[in-house]
Amino acid sequence: MAVFQNIQKYSTDTEFLRGLTAAIIPESDILRRFDKTEYTIFPGFCDVHVHFREPGFSYKGTIYDGSRAAARGGYTVVCAMPNLNPVPDSVEHLQQELDLIKKDACIEVYPYAAITVGEAGQELADLEGLAPLAIAFSDDGRGIQDEEMMRAAMIKAKSLGKMIVAHCEVNDLLHGGYIHDGEYAKLHGHRGICSESEWGEIARDVRLAEETGCAYHVCHVSAKESVQIIREAKARGVNVTCETGPHYLLMNDMDLQEDGRFKMNPPIRSEEDRLALIEGIKDGTIDMIITDHAPHSAEEKSRGLEKSAMGVVGLETAFAALYGGLVKTGVISLEMLLDLMVYAPRRRFGIPLRENDFCIWDLNAEYTVDPAEFLSKGRATPFEGRKVCGRCLATVCGGKIVWMDPAVG
């Protein structure tokens, strides 16, 4: 449909919405809700890196609330990471997650399968059996420490036509750190996580991807060195892509507070790193923006920077934070932001864009992020109290309204 090729504004005195929704949504219902409201319609967003915590950790979050949080943020497709219980390292284990998705998800949810058994890095999972059921293979949450294990995984994944999606972290370089090893850590006496713990493993993996020809995707890039390694690998023709998150693009380590809602892995790094990520987006080194939506219980996030669990939520704030922080400030165009959040992830992961998946936004709405409004069970976000711009009025997935702002109807 032509509307998905360009960004345009419409109001209900045109025939556009009537034509778009005639065969999808009851005409009187949608027109009544949006009468006399200026809005912008986008194709549904796609996030290839979320944690919905089921099976195994439903006290943190569920497929039910996670998918609805995604819908509230304008997403119609997400890919769910495999650090679950049981880990989806066999068809039997993955089937438990697939059953929950079928029962509870209100949007499209594609699961990852683990690279190794139990994500322990010691033995390859049943990649052949899992390949038809999983979007890709990942041990997200853990870096694969053994080079030979990663090489074997890449060789097998390539033979199956699947991608390796890697959380890159060298355990021997962590030294008990929990925030970036930068100025804030020094000023406040915190143990830091050095950037080499990320880029060191990326350097190894792009070398292996070049050797094996495997399609390789790097999770949540946060360091300037990582961007440069990936930029150089792409220039050599390595089949590599990568992602980053809103908090890495909009914050630096001096924005931290003594609060667990600022703790995630990898950590928010320096201003120099942030600017390198922005440049990586502009020159195409960084392919897409993800949220790494990772809910935890309130108690798990109430222990300060040192002792809180790693991970923050982001599905309900991503577009508004980025639109206000990068587009309205002139850092990137709206077209570029849409490519990063809609088209690029679908291109890389082979996810179709359906004409009856879209979201409707009021781009003039400015408000302060209040986690009490979230649909996500987990509510720890570094954007709490931050002014953002853009409110999702409705999301339609598969022709069904899966989110409608209560103020609209």
N, C-alpha and C positions, 0 to 999 in steps of 0.2 A: 504494500500500500504506500502511496507516494508520501504520506505524512511522515513516514519513518525515515525518509531520505534527508529531510531538512527540519530545522527548528522553526516553528511558526506559532504565532499567537492567534487564538480564536476566542470569540464570545458566542453565546448561544443565539445571537441574532443571525448567524450564518447557518448554512445547511451542512456544515462539516460534521458536527457531532451527530446530527440526525443520520447522515449517511454512514458514518463509522459504526454506529451502535445499532442500526436498524435490525441486523440479524444477530446481535450479540446480547444486548441489554434491553429490557423493556423500555421503549422510547419515553413513555410518560414518566417513568421512574427517574431515569438519568436526567432528562430535561428539567424536571421539577427541581431536582437538587441543585442543578447548576444554572438555573435561571438568573440572568443578570450578573453573572460572575465572570470576570476575566480570568482566564487560566491558560496554562501551557501544557500541552500533552507530549509526553515522551514515550518511546518504547520502554518496556519494563527493564529495570536494571538487572545486572547479573553479577553475583559475588561468588568467586570460585574458592573462597577460603572463609568458612564459618565453622563454629563448633555448636552443635545442638544438644550435646551431652547425653543422648540416648542411643542405645541402652547403656545403663550402668551408673549414671550420675544425674538422675532426674531431679534431685534436690537443687542442683545448680541451674538447670534449664531443661526444656523438653522440645521435641519436634513441634508440638502443638504451639507453645508460646513463641518459640524461635521463628517459626514460619510466619506467624502473625506479626511479629516485630519486623520481619523483613518486608512484609506487605505494607506495613505502615511507612516504611522508608522508601517505597517505590520499587522494591525488588519483586520480580516474578520468577527468578531462577537463582538458586544457591547450590554450592557444592559443599557437602558436610565432611569434615575431617574425621580420621579414624581412631583418635585416641579415646577409645570407648571401652566398655566392659560388657561382653567380651570384645576384644579387638577384632575387627573384621578381617581376619587373616585366613579364613576358610569360607567356603560357600555357606556352610551351616551358620557360622557366626554372622556373616553379612546379611543373611536372610532375616535375622531378628531385627536389624535396622530397617531393611526394606519393608517388612511388615508394619513397623511403626510409621514409616513414611506414608505408606498407602493409607493407613488408618487416620493419621492426624495432620498431615501437611496440607496447608491451604494453597501453597505455591509448588512449583517444580523443585524437587530436592534430589540432586544427584550425589550418591555417596562415593567417597574414596574407599579403596581397599588398602590395607597395610602392605608395605614392602616386605617386612620381616615378621616372623611369628612373634606375637605379643609386642610388636614394636621394640623388640629387645636387641635387634641388630646382629643376631647370631645365626639365623637360618631363614632362608627365603620362604615367604608365605606361598600359598597355592596360587601363584600368579596366573597360571593357565586357566584354572577353574574360575578365578575371580574376574578375569579380564572382560567377559561379556556383561558383567553386572556392575562394574565400577567405572567411574569417569576417568580415573587415573590411579596411580599407586603413590602412596606417601606414608612416611612414618612421622608425620607432623607432630611437633612437640619434642622430638628427639632427632638429633643428627646421627646419621649412620657413621660410626667412628672408623670402621674397618674399610680400607680402600678396596680390598678384594671383594668384600660383600657388595659394595656399591657397584663395582665393575660387573659382577655377576647379575645384579639386579637390572642394570642398564641393558646388558646383552639380552636378557630374557624379555624385558619390557619391549625392546625394539622388535624382537621376533614376533611379539603379540600385537604390535601396532599401538602400544599404549605409551603414555608419558610418565616419566618419573618427576614427581613434584616434591621438592626437598626443603625441609627445615634444616638450615646449615648452622651448625654449632659444634665447636671443638671443645669437648668436655674438659680436657686438660688445661684449657686456658681460662676457665671460668673462675676458679679460686674463690668460690663462695660469693661472687658478686651478684647484685640484684638490681642495680640501676647502671646507667652509662658511666664509664670510667672517665668522667669529665669534671668540669668546674663545680657543678652542684655537689657531686660526691665528695670532692676535696673540701669544700666549704662546710659541709654538714657531717663529715666523718662517716660516710657510707662506703661500703665495699663496691667497687666498680666492675662492670663487665667490659672488657676491652673489645674494640672493634675487630681485632684479628680473629676472635673466636667465631665471628661470622664470615669475614672475607677469606679466612684461611681455608675453610671447607668449601666455599664457593670456588675458589681457585682450583682446588683438587677436582671438584665435580665437573667444571667446564672442561678440564683436561680429559677427564674420562668420557664426557659426552662427545668431545671431538674425536676421541679414539674409537668409540663404539658406534657413533652415529645415532645414538638414542636421542629422542626428543626430551628435553630437560627444561624444567621450570623452577625458578628459585622463589621461595616463599618470602614474604615480608622483609624486603631489603631495607636496611636502615643506615648503612655506613657509606661514606663517600668512596672508600676503596672498593666496596662491592660493586658500586655503579661503574667504576672504571674497568674493573675486571670483566664485567658483563659487556660493556661497550666494546672492549677490545676483542672479546670472544665473538660477538656478532660480526665485527668487521672481518674476522677470519672465516666467517661462514658457519660457525657452530650453531646447531639447532637449539638455541637457548632463548627463553623469555623470562620475565620476572615481574614482580608485583611490589607495591608498597601500600601503606595505609594512611588514612587521613591524619592521624595524630603525628606521624613522622613528617608529614608535609607542612603542618600548621603549627608545630610546637618544637621547641628545643629544650635541652635539659635544664636551662635556667627557668623554665616555666613550671618545673616540678614543685610540688608541695609535699608536706609530710603526711601523705594520705595514700592508701592502697589503690585508689582509683587512678593513680599515675604509674602503676606498676604493670608492665607487660614484657613479653619476651619475643623479639629483641626489644631493648629499651629505647625510649626517646633519646636521641643523641644530640650532638652539638649543633649550633647554628651553621657551622661549616658543612656538616653532614646534611642538614635540612636543605641548604641551598644547592648542594650537589644532587639531591633527590629531585628538586625542582628542575634543575638543568637536565637531569636524566629523563624526566617526563617530556620536556620540550624537544629534546633531540631524538626521542623514540627509543632510548635505551631501556627505560621502564615502560612496560607495555600496558599495564592495567592497575587500577586501584581496587583494593579489597578492604574489608573491614577487620578481618581476623576476630570477628564477633565471638567472644569467649566468656560466657557468663559464669559467675561464681556466686555462692551464697553471700548474704550481707556480712555474716560473721567472718567468712574467709577473707573478705576485703576490708575488714575493720582493724587490721593488725599493723597498720603503718607500712612504710616502704620496705622495711627489712623482712617482715614476717607475713605479709599478706600474700595470697596466691597470685601467680602471674596471670594476667589476662583482663581485658576490659571489653565492654559491649560497644557496638557501633552501628548496627543496621539502621537504627531510627534517627541517627544524626549525620550520617556520612554525606549525603548530597547537600543538605542545608549548610553544613560546616564548610564544605569545599566550594559551594557556589558563593557563599559570602566571603570566604577567606581567599580564594584564588581567582574566581571569575569576576566578581564585582570589583575587586582590587586591580584587575587588569593583568594578573600574572599569566593566566591562560585563558583561552576562549571557551565559551560554552560548548562549542562544537568539539573541542579537544576533550573537555570533561566527559561529554557523552561517549566519545570513543573509548575513553578509559574505563567507563562504568557500564557500557552497553555492548558495544560492538567488538572491541579487542578481546575481551574474555571469551566471547562466543566464538570468534574466529579461531583462537588458539585451542580451545577445548572442544570444538566441533559441536557446539550447542546451537540449535536452530532458534531463530527469532520469529516467533509466531505473530501474525497480524492482530490476534485477539489478546495479546499481552501488552498492556500499556499502563501508564500512571498519569495522573492529572495533578498539576501543581499550581499553587499561587506563589509566584516568584517574588511578589512584593511583600509577603508576610515576613516581618522581623519579630523575633521573640528570643527569650532566654531559655536555654536547655534546662529542663526540669525532669530528672529521672523518675519522679513520682508519676509522671504521665506515661512512662514506658509500658509497652506490652510484654517486653522481655522480663523473665523472672529475675535475671541478673541485671543490676542497675548501676554498676560502677563504671563511670565514664570520665575521662579527663576533660570532656567538654561541659560538664556540669557547671551551670552559672555563666556559660559563654553565650554571647549574642550571636545568633545565626540568621540566615535568610533563606526562605523557601519552605513552604509547608505542603506536604503531600495531602491532597484532598481526597483522592481515591486511587485505588489500584485494582486493575482488572487482570485476571490470570485465567487463561483458557475460556474467556468469555464470561467469567463469573466475577462479580464484585467481591474481592477478598479484603478490602479495606475501604472504609468510608469515614472521613473525619466527622465526628458527632456534630460539629458546628455547621456542617453542610446541610444535613437532612432535617 
